[in-house]
Amino acid sequence: PFDTYRNTIRHHAKLMYGITEFPLLFLAYPMIESRANFRMDEVDSLRAARGIHAPLLVLAGEKDGRMDPAMVRTIYEAGAGPKEFWIIPGEGHENRTFQDSFQQKVRGFLARIRSSKKS
């Protein structure tokens, strides 16, 4: 997940085009907002995460250059309820192999949530 839409565009401008947020944000915001019919400042995963009181498992790929684990960690830190953060070793962006370690992590998280509800 990304923290805010603005930070995502800023990060991708540098990553993909080697440019700073200006002029990309200045040019992209109005175009995206008019075509998508929403305000980009409304897309804020940090704000949303602060309101999540349900259990939250946040995953990041260790080698994810598009959504840097440090950026993803901010979502974890903002979560208000029981939460865990896991950097998936060796994984990048959108190429998860869902190895046994991944399945064990998810199952373990769910088991801990279930057992905490019983006590």
TIVO-2410 file (N, C-alpha, C; in nm, 3 decimals):
# residues 119
REC num residu      c1      c2      c3 atome chaine
REC   1      P   0.083  -0.120   0.000     N      A
REC   1      P   0.000   0.000   0.000    CA      A
REC   1      P   0.086   0.126   0.000     C      A
REC   2      F   0.028   0.233  -0.044     N      A
REC   2      F   0.099   0.361  -0.043    CA      A
REC   2      F   0.044   0.447   0.069     C      A
REC   3      D   0.121   0.547   0.110     N      A
REC   3      D   0.075   0.631   0.220    CA      A
REC   3      D  -0.022   0.738   0.171     C      A
REC   4      T   0.020   0.823   0.081     N      A
REC   4      T  -0.070   0.922   0.022    CA      A
REC   4      T  -0.049   0.923  -0.129     C      A
REC   5      Y  -0.149   0.966  -0.201     N      A
REC   5      Y  -0.138   0.972  -0.346    CA      A
REC   5      Y  -0.028   1.069  -0.387     C      A
REC   6      R  -0.021   1.181  -0.317     N      A
REC   6      R   0.081   1.282  -0.348    CA      A
REC   6      R   0.222   1.223  -0.334     C      A
REC   7      N   0.247   1.153  -0.224     N      A
REC   7      N   0.379   1.093  -0.204    CA      A
REC   7      N   0.409   0.985  -0.307     C      A
REC   8      T   0.306   0.913  -0.349     N      A
REC   8      T   0.325   0.809  -0.450    CA      A
REC   8      T   0.366   0.870  -0.583     C      A
REC   9      I   0.299   0.977  -0.622     N      A
REC   9      I   0.337   1.043  -0.748    CA      A
REC   9      I   0.477   1.100  -0.736     C      A
REC  10      R   0.506   1.161  -0.622     N      A
REC  10      R   0.640   1.217  -0.599    CA      A
REC  10      R   0.746   1.108  -0.613     C      A
REC  11      H   0.723   0.994  -0.549     N      A
REC  11      H   0.818   0.883  -0.553    CA      A
REC  11      H   0.834   0.829  -0.695     C      A
REC  12      H   0.723   0.810  -0.765     N      A
REC  12      H   0.728   0.754  -0.899    CA      A
REC  12      H   0.787   0.852  -1.000     C      A
REC  13      A   0.768   0.981  -0.980     N      A
REC  13      A   0.828   1.081  -1.069    CA      A
REC  13      A   0.980   1.067  -1.067     C      A
REC  14      K   1.033   1.051  -0.948     N      A
REC  14      K   1.178   1.036  -0.935    CA      A
REC  14      K   1.223   0.899  -0.986     C      A
REC  15      L   1.151   0.795  -0.947     N      A
REC  15      L   1.187   0.658  -0.983    CA      A
REC  15      L   1.182   0.634  -1.134     C      A
REC  16      M   1.074   0.676  -1.197     N      A
REC  16      M   1.051   0.641  -1.337    CA      A
REC  16      M   1.104   0.745  -1.435     C      A
REC  17      Y   1.104   0.871  -1.394     N      A
REC  17      Y   1.141   0.977  -1.489    CA      A
REC  17      Y   1.261   1.059  -1.444     C      A
REC  18      G   1.308   1.035  -1.322     N      A
REC  18      G   1.423   1.109  -1.272    CA      A
REC  18      G   1.397   1.256  -1.250     C      A
REC  19      I   1.270   1.291  -1.222     N      A
REC  19      I   1.237   1.432  -1.201    CA      A
REC  19      I   1.177   1.451  -1.061     C      A
REC  20      T   1.179   1.575  -1.018     N      A
REC  20      T   1.117   1.608  -0.890    CA      A
REC  20      T   0.967   1.620  -0.909     C      A
REC  21      E   0.897   1.641  -0.799     N      A
REC  21      E   0.750   1.647  -0.808    CA      A
REC  21      E   0.702   1.762  -0.894     C      A
REC  22      F   0.776   1.871  -0.897     N      A
REC  22      F   0.739   1.981  -0.987    CA      A
REC  22      F   0.816   1.962  -1.116     C      A
REC  23      P   0.756   1.961  -1.229     N      A
REC  23      P   0.621   2.006  -1.259    CA      A
REC  23      P   0.516   1.895  -1.264     C      A
REC  24      L   0.556   1.771  -1.239     N      A
REC  24      L   0.463   1.659  -1.257    CA      A
REC  24      L   0.336   1.674  -1.176     C      A
REC  25      L   0.349   1.701  -1.046     N      A
REC  25      L   0.229   1.715  -0.963    CA      A
REC  25      L   0.144   1.832  -1.009     C      A
REC  26      F   0.208   1.941  -1.042     N      A
REC  26      F   0.137   2.060  -1.086    CA      A
REC  26      F   0.055   2.031  -1.212     C      A
REC  27      L   0.110   1.951  -1.302     N      A
REC  27      L   0.041   1.917  -1.427    CA      A
REC  27      L  -0.055   1.799  -1.411     C      A
REC  28      A  -0.015   1.700  -1.332     N      A
REC  28      A  -0.093   1.576  -1.322    CA      A
REC  28      A  -0.218   1.590  -1.236     C      A
REC  29      Y  -0.209   1.663  -1.127     N      A
REC  29      Y  -0.323   1.673  -1.036    CA      A
REC  29      Y  -0.451   1.714  -1.106     C      A
REC  30      P  -0.455   1.828  -1.174     N      A
REC  30      P  -0.581   1.869  -1.237    CA      A
REC  30      P  -0.631   1.768  -1.341     C      A
REC  31      M  -0.539   1.711  -1.418     N      A
REC  31      M  -0.579   1.616  -1.521    CA      A
REC  31      M  -0.638   1.489  -1.458     C      A
REC  32      I  -0.570   1.435  -1.359     N      A
REC  32      I  -0.618   1.313  -1.294    CA      A
REC  32      I  -0.751   1.338  -1.224     C      A
REC  33      E  -0.759   1.449  -1.153     N      A
REC  33      E  -0.883   1.480  -1.080    CA      A
REC  33      E  -1.001   1.497  -1.174     C      A
REC  34      S  -0.981   1.562  -1.288     N      A
REC  34      S  -1.093   1.583  -1.380    CA      A
REC  34      S  -1.134   1.452  -1.449     C      A
REC  35      R  -1.038   1.370  -1.482     N      A
REC  35      R  -1.070   1.243  -1.550    CA      A
REC  35      R  -1.126   1.139  -1.454     C      A
REC  36      A  -1.074   1.134  -1.333     N      A
REC  36      A  -1.116   1.032  -1.237    CA      A
REC  36      A  -1.232   1.078  -1.149     C      A
REC  37      N  -1.260   1.207  -1.154     N      A
REC  37      N  -1.371   1.265  -1.079    CA      A
REC  37      N  -1.356   1.247  -0.927     C      A
REC  38      F  -1.237   1.271  -0.878     N      A
REC  38      F  -1.213   1.275  -0.733    CA      A
REC  38      F  -1.094   1.366  -0.707     C      A
REC  39      R  -1.085   1.413  -0.583     N      A
REC  39      R  -0.972   1.496  -0.544    CA      A
REC  39      R  -0.861   1.404  -0.494     C      A
REC  40      M  -0.742   1.425  -0.544     N      A
REC  40      M  -0.631   1.336  -0.508    CA      A
REC  40      M  -0.597   1.344  -0.360     C      A
REC  41      D  -0.622   1.457  -0.297     N      A
REC  41      D  -0.595   1.469  -0.154    CA      A
REC  41      D  -0.690   1.382  -0.070     C      A
REC  42      E  -0.798   1.333  -0.132     N      A
REC  42      E  -0.890   1.243  -0.062    CA      A
REC  42      E  -0.833   1.102  -0.051     C      A
REC  43      V  -0.734   1.071  -0.134     N      A
REC  43      V  -0.675   0.937  -0.135    CA      A
REC  43      V  -0.556   0.939  -0.039     C      A
REC  44      D  -0.583   0.900   0.084     N      A
REC  44      D  -0.484   0.909   0.191    CA      A
REC  44      D  -0.492   0.784   0.277     C      A
REC  45      S  -0.408   0.688   0.248     N      A
REC  45      S  -0.409   0.562   0.323    CA      A
REC  45      S  -0.368   0.580   0.468     C      A
REC  46      L  -0.286   0.679   0.496     N      A
REC  46      L  -0.248   0.706   0.635    CA      A
REC  46      L  -0.368   0.747   0.717     C      A
REC  47      R  -0.446   0.837   0.663     N      A
REC  47      R  -0.567   0.883   0.733    CA      A
REC  47      R  -0.662   0.765   0.753     C      A
REC  48      A  -0.678   0.684   0.650     N      A
REC  48      A  -0.767   0.567   0.659    CA      A
REC  48      A  -0.715   0.468   0.763     C      A
REC  49      A  -0.585   0.443   0.765     N      A
REC  49      A  -0.528   0.346   0.859    CA      A
REC  49      A  -0.548   0.388   1.004     C      A
REC  50      R  -0.547   0.518   1.029     N      A
REC  50      R  -0.568   0.566   1.166    CA      A
REC  50      R  -0.705   0.526   1.219     C      A
REC  51      G  -0.798   0.503   1.129     N      A
REC  51      G  -0.933   0.465   1.169    CA      A
REC  51      G  -0.955   0.314   1.172     C      A
REC  52      I  -0.854   0.237   1.138     N      A
REC  52      I  -0.868   0.091   1.136    CA      A
REC  52      I  -0.836   0.037   1.275     C      A
REC  53      H  -0.938  -0.015   1.340     N      A
REC  53      H  -0.919  -0.073   1.473    CA      A
REC  53      H  -0.924  -0.226   1.466     C      A
REC  54      A  -0.955  -0.278   1.350     N      A
REC  54      A  -0.953  -0.423   1.328    CA      A
REC  54      A  -0.809  -0.469   1.311     C      A
REC  55      P  -0.783  -0.597   1.327     N      A
REC  55      P  -0.647  -0.648   1.307    CA      A
REC  55      P  -0.596  -0.614   1.166     C      A
REC  56      L  -0.469  -0.578   1.161     N      A
REC  56      L  -0.410  -0.529   1.037    CA      A
REC  56      L  -0.275  -0.596   1.015     C      A
REC  57      L  -0.261  -0.665   0.902     N      A
REC  57      L  -0.134  -0.726   0.862    CA      A
REC  57      L  -0.088  -0.650   0.739     C      A
REC  58      V   0.023  -0.580   0.751     N      A
REC  58      V   0.077  -0.499   0.642    CA      A
REC  58      V   0.201  -0.569   0.588     C      A
REC  59      L   0.202  -0.592   0.456     N      A
REC  59      L   0.311  -0.664   0.391    CA      A
REC  59      L   0.384  -0.572   0.294     C      A
REC  60      A   0.515  -0.589   0.286     N      A
REC  60      A   0.596  -0.515   0.190    CA      A
REC  60      A   0.701  -0.609   0.133     C      A
REC  61      G   0.727  -0.595   0.005     N      A
REC  61      G   0.833  -0.674  -0.058    CA      A
REC  61      G   0.969  -0.613  -0.028     C      A
REC  62      E   1.062  -0.695   0.014     N      A
REC  62      E   1.196  -0.648   0.049    CA      A
REC  62      E   1.261  -0.570  -0.067     C      A
REC  63      K   1.238  -0.616  -0.189     N      A
REC  63      K   1.302  -0.555  -0.306    CA      A
REC  63      K   1.204  -0.471  -0.389     C      A
REC  64      D   1.099  -0.425  -0.326     N      A
REC  64      D   0.998  -0.346  -0.396    CA      A
REC  64      D   1.048  -0.202  -0.414     C      A
REC  65      G   1.084  -0.169  -0.536     N      A
REC  65      G   1.131  -0.034  -0.566    CA      A
REC  65      G   1.018   0.063  -0.589     C      A
REC  66      R   0.899   0.012  -0.619     N      A
REC  66      R   0.785   0.101  -0.646    CA      A
REC  66      R   0.718   0.147  -0.518     C      A
REC  67      M   0.698   0.056  -0.424     N      A
REC  67      M   0.640   0.091  -0.294    CA      A
REC  67      M   0.742   0.051  -0.188     C      A
REC  68      D   0.833   0.140  -0.165     N      A
REC  68      D   0.944   0.115  -0.073    CA      A
REC  68      D   0.892   0.069   0.063     C      A
REC  69      P   0.954  -0.034   0.121     N      A
REC  69      P   0.909  -0.083   0.252    CA      A
REC  69      P   0.898   0.026   0.359     C      A
REC  70      A   0.983   0.127   0.353     N      A
REC  70      A   0.974   0.236   0.451    CA      A
REC  70      A   0.844   0.313   0.434     C      A
REC  71      M   0.800   0.331   0.309     N      A
REC  71      M   0.673   0.399   0.283    CA      A
REC  71      M   0.557   0.313   0.332     C      A
REC  72      V   0.565   0.185   0.304     N      A
REC  72      V   0.459   0.092   0.345    CA      A
REC  72      V   0.451   0.085   0.498     C      A
REC  73      R   0.565   0.093   0.563     N      A
REC  73      R   0.569   0.086   0.710    CA      A
REC  73      R   0.487   0.198   0.774     C      A
REC  74      T   0.477   0.312   0.708     N      A
REC  74      T   0.399   0.423   0.765    CA      A
REC  74      T   0.252   0.384   0.780     C      A
REC  75      I   0.203   0.298   0.692     N      A
REC  75      I   0.065   0.249   0.703    CA      A
REC  75      I   0.052   0.165   0.830     C      A
REC  76      Y   0.148   0.076   0.850     N      A
REC  76      Y   0.149  -0.006   0.971    CA      A
REC  76      Y   0.151   0.083   1.096     C      A
REC  77      E   0.239   0.179   1.098     N      A
REC  77      E   0.252   0.266   1.215    CA      A
REC  77      E   0.125   0.345   1.243     C      A
REC  78      A   0.050   0.377   1.139     N      A
REC  78      A  -0.073   0.455   1.157    CA      A
REC  78      A  -0.189   0.370   1.207     C      A
REC  79      G  -0.184   0.240   1.185     N      A
REC  79      G  -0.294   0.152   1.227    CA      A
REC  79      G  -0.319   0.162   1.376     C      A
REC  80      A  -0.447   0.163   1.412     N      A
REC  80      A  -0.484   0.186   1.552    CA      A
REC  80      A  -0.510   0.057   1.630     C      A
REC  81      G  -0.531  -0.053   1.561     N      A
REC  81      G  -0.565  -0.178   1.629    CA      A
REC  81      G  -0.447  -0.273   1.637     C      A
REC  82      P  -0.475  -0.400   1.668     N      A
REC  82      P  -0.369  -0.501   1.669    CA      A
REC  82      P  -0.309  -0.509   1.528     C      A
REC  83      K  -0.178  -0.512   1.520     N      A
REC  83      K  -0.118  -0.505   1.387    CA      A
REC  83      K   0.017  -0.574   1.384     C      A
REC  84      E   0.056  -0.613   1.263     N      A
REC  84      E   0.188  -0.670   1.238    CA      A
REC  84      E   0.237  -0.617   1.105     C      A
REC  85      F   0.369  -0.604   1.096     N      A
REC  85      F   0.434  -0.560   0.972    CA      A
REC  85      F   0.536  -0.665   0.934     C      A
REC  86      W   0.535  -0.705   0.808     N      A
REC  86      W   0.630  -0.805   0.763    CA      A
REC  86      W   0.686  -0.765   0.628     C      A
REC  87      I   0.818  -0.762   0.621     N      A
REC  87      I   0.886  -0.741   0.493    CA      A
REC  87      I   0.912  -0.880   0.435     C      A
REC  88      I   0.854  -0.907   0.320     N      A
REC  88      I   0.865  -1.039   0.258    CA      A
REC  88      I   1.004  -1.052   0.195     C      A
REC  89      P   1.087  -1.141   0.247     N      A
REC  89      P   1.224  -1.154   0.197    CA      A
REC  89      P   1.229  -1.187   0.047     C      A
REC  90      G   1.314  -1.115  -0.024     N      A
REC  90      G   1.339  -1.143  -0.165    CA      A
REC  90      G   1.231  -1.101  -0.263     C      A
REC  91      E   1.119  -1.051  -0.215     N      A
REC  91      E   1.007  -1.018  -0.305    CA      A
REC  91      E   1.012  -0.873  -0.350     C      A
REC  92      G   0.963  -0.851  -0.471     N      A
REC  92      G   0.957  -0.717  -0.528    CA      A
REC  92      G   0.815  -0.666  -0.531     C      A
REC  93      H   0.780  -0.598  -0.640     N      A
REC  93      H   0.648  -0.538  -0.655    CA      A
REC  93      H   0.567  -0.621  -0.753     C      A
REC  94      E   0.450  -0.665  -0.711     N      A
REC  94      E   0.357  -0.739  -0.797    CA      A
REC  94      E   0.414  -0.869  -0.852     C      A
REC  95      N   0.507  -0.928  -0.783     N      A
REC  95      N   0.559  -1.058  -0.830    CA      A
REC  95      N   0.572  -1.154  -0.714     C      A
REC  96      R   0.477  -1.149  -0.625     N      A
REC  96      R   0.481  -1.235  -0.507    CA      A
REC  96      R   0.471  -1.382  -0.549     C      A
REC  97      T   0.555  -1.463  -0.488     N      A
REC  97      T   0.551  -1.606  -0.520    CA      A
REC  97      T   0.470  -1.684  -0.417     C      A
REC  98      F   0.431  -1.618  -0.308     N      A
REC  98      F   0.347  -1.680  -0.205    CA      A
REC  98      F   0.405  -1.814  -0.159     C      A
REC  99      Q   0.530  -1.809  -0.122     N      A
REC  99      Q   0.600  -1.927  -0.073    CA      A
REC  99      Q   0.542  -1.969   0.062     C      A
REC 100      D   0.591  -2.080   0.112     N      A
REC 100      D   0.543  -2.132   0.240    CA      A
REC 100      D   0.556  -2.030   0.352     C      A
REC 101      S   0.664  -1.952   0.351     N      A
REC 101      S   0.683  -1.853   0.458    CA      A
REC 101      S   0.571  -1.749   0.457     C      A
REC 102      F   0.522  -1.714   0.339     N      A
REC 102      F   0.411  -1.620   0.328    CA      A
REC 102      F   0.285  -1.681   0.389     C      A
REC 103      Q   0.256  -1.803   0.349     N      A
REC 103      Q   0.136  -1.869   0.400    CA      A
REC 103      Q   0.145  -1.888   0.551     C      A
REC 104      Q   0.262  -1.922   0.601     N      A
REC 104      Q   0.280  -1.938   0.746    CA      A
REC 104      Q   0.259  -1.806   0.819     C      A
REC 105      K   0.307  -1.698   0.761     N      A
REC 105      K   0.292  -1.567   0.824    CA      A
REC 105      K   0.145  -1.529   0.834     C      A
REC 106      V   0.072  -1.545   0.725     N      A
REC 106      V  -0.071  -1.510   0.724    CA      A
REC 106      V  -0.149  -1.601   0.819     C      A
REC 107      R  -0.124  -1.730   0.812     N      A
REC 107      R  -0.193  -1.823   0.903    CA      A
REC 107      R  -0.161  -1.793   1.049     C      A
REC 108      G  -0.035  -1.764   1.078     N      A
REC 108      G   0.004  -1.731   1.215    CA      A
REC 108      G  -0.064  -1.605   1.265     C      A
REC 109      F  -0.072  -1.505   1.179     N      A
REC 109      F  -0.140  -1.380   1.215    CA      A
REC 109      F  -0.287  -1.407   1.248     C      A
REC 110      L  -0.353  -1.482   1.161     N      A
REC 110      L  -0.495  -1.514   1.183    CA      A
REC 110      L  -0.514  -1.596   1.310     C      A
REC 111      A  -0.424  -1.690   1.335     N      A
REC 111      A  -0.433  -1.772   1.457    CA      A
REC 111      A  -0.417  -1.685   1.582     C      A
REC 112      R  -0.323  -1.591   1.579     N      A
REC 112      R  -0.303  -1.502   1.694    CA      A
REC 112      R  -0.426  -1.415   1.717     C      A
REC 113      I  -0.488  -1.371   1.611     N      A
REC 113      I  -0.609  -1.289   1.624    CA      A
REC 113      I  -0.722  -1.372   1.684     C      A
REC 114      R  -0.739  -1.494   1.632     N      A
REC 114      R  -0.845  -1.582   1.685    CA      A
REC 114      R  -0.822  -1.612   1.832     C      A
REC 115      S  -0.698  -1.643   1.869     N      A
REC 115      S  -0.671  -1.677   2.010    CA      A
REC 115      S  -0.686  -1.556   2.101     C      A
REC 116      S  -0.658  -1.437   2.053     N      A
REC 116      S  -0.675  -1.318   2.137    CA      A
REC 116      S  -0.823  -1.287   2.160     C      A
REC 117      K  -0.907  -1.326   2.067     N      A
REC 117      K  -1.052  -1.305   2.081    CA      A
REC 117      K  -1.111  -1.400   2.186     C      A
REC 118      K  -1.049  -1.518   2.202     N      A
REC 118      K  -1.099  -1.617   2.297    CA      A
REC 118      K  -1.065  -1.579   2.441     C      A
REC 119      S  -0.956  -1.502   2.459     N      A
REC 119      S  -0.917  -1.470   2.597    CA      A
REC 119      S  -0.981  -1.344   2.649     C      A
***
